[in-house]
Amino acid sequence: MSTIKEIREIRLKKLKAIRNAGFLAYPGTVKRTHACYEALKNFEELSRKNTEIFLTGRMMSSRQHGGLTFINIKDGSGQIQLLLKKDKVGKKGYQFFLEYFDIGDFIEVRGTLFLTKRNEMTLSIVDYKMISKSLLPLPEKWHGLKDAEDRYRKRYLDILFDPEVKNMIEKRSVFWRSTRDFLIKRKFMEVETPVLETTPGGADAKPFITHYNALDINVYLRISMGELWQKRLMVAGFEKTFEIGRQFRNEGMDAEHLQDYTQMEFYMAYASYKQGMELVEEMYKYIAKKTFGTLKFKIRGFDVDFEKEWERYDYASMISKYTGINIMEASLPEMEKTLKKLNIGYEKKGFNRARAMDSLWKFCRKKIAGPGFLINTPIEVSPLAKENEKNPKLVQRFQVIIAGSENGNGYSELNDPIEQAQRFKEQQKLRDMGDEEAQMYDEDFIEALEYGMPPTCGFGFSERLFSFLMDKPARECQIFPLMRPK
């Protein structure tokens, strides 16, 4: 059996022969009158009229029967069978094809459609040409490539041979398109905000740092979808904005977390978190129905029905229910003791009350099927949310809970510049004590708030939601996951 290197050398010789014969192996233009699916769909009319058509695609298989060769080509719409005969293309043309064309090559063919004795719709070739010569062989049996790293590294082959992966990517496109359509129909304006920032904000996360040569300064890749920028747009007088784009967090990687991923965030002036919950529930149902055609899912072992009444989960009550500790009264040492008792791991560097509460909550959320909203979050873990007017220890925040995880986060945005400045100062103290995820003090944003921002509800979700609806790891649902170089 030839090695890949040997096969490549053979194909390079074929490429040279094609060029020596006066043909282009990679022409800049091709002629195509129909996609494969269109040819099959209109088979009856095209074959009855004996209409000559042009098809293009990649050769996926080839088999000889004397002076006949049956070929399957594939384009983005589907596959179709071709028939190459000596009496149609001539003896030289037939032999040239057999000698220099391989599985994996992209070809252009001209011919007419007919039905074989086995009732298979087929195009009889009267002329052909190479439009892209492949130098490496396609895998003969794709089921033999099971290693996840190989699949991710050669994702283009994974997509080519695995219809489930191709279907997932198509669904991913529908997912984000339906998100955009939902918001635009409700008069939200799509915006673009900076990816590079001098002060990363809008989330508790560790940023990536890079150097901006033109200004000779270090900058950060954004950790939120323009949260503080979109709030500036509320200051500017816009009432409904949203952004869908890439954001970056220099943190751990697991089935739910990525470092480079797509996020959506919207901001809605003159609205509270309660109105946000109503809109979000409607949006999730719309997206699920448009993308998957159903509102019922099996996710991570949970049965999740978006159609049923969405529940409300009280933060402190849920933690008390599953751990037995009252976080609103417990000291930090008491919470640490509970974490150790439950064998819950946590990062000790920069550990504080907020991180303790968050670690306890993450233990509890794994037991909740949803769909529902987590509410009454303590102020320590929500530096950008507005206080609960009835209980200043809590904030007006809501998080979507699905299959044991958070799949969306929103709140009534804090628009009091004095209070926001104080919250930033508290966050900066935590950073100084070693908490790399605590937020930085953003003086420019505070200045913008001092000009006045109306009551606003903000909300966002990432592609984690899509991966949950697919019931697959987040990394599996990216088109090209980042790989360590070989």
Summary of the structure (lengths in Angstrom):
residues: 486
radius of gyration: 29.0
end to end distance: 25.6
largest distance: 89.6
contacts: 1475
relative contact order: 0.09
helix: 37%
strand: 27%
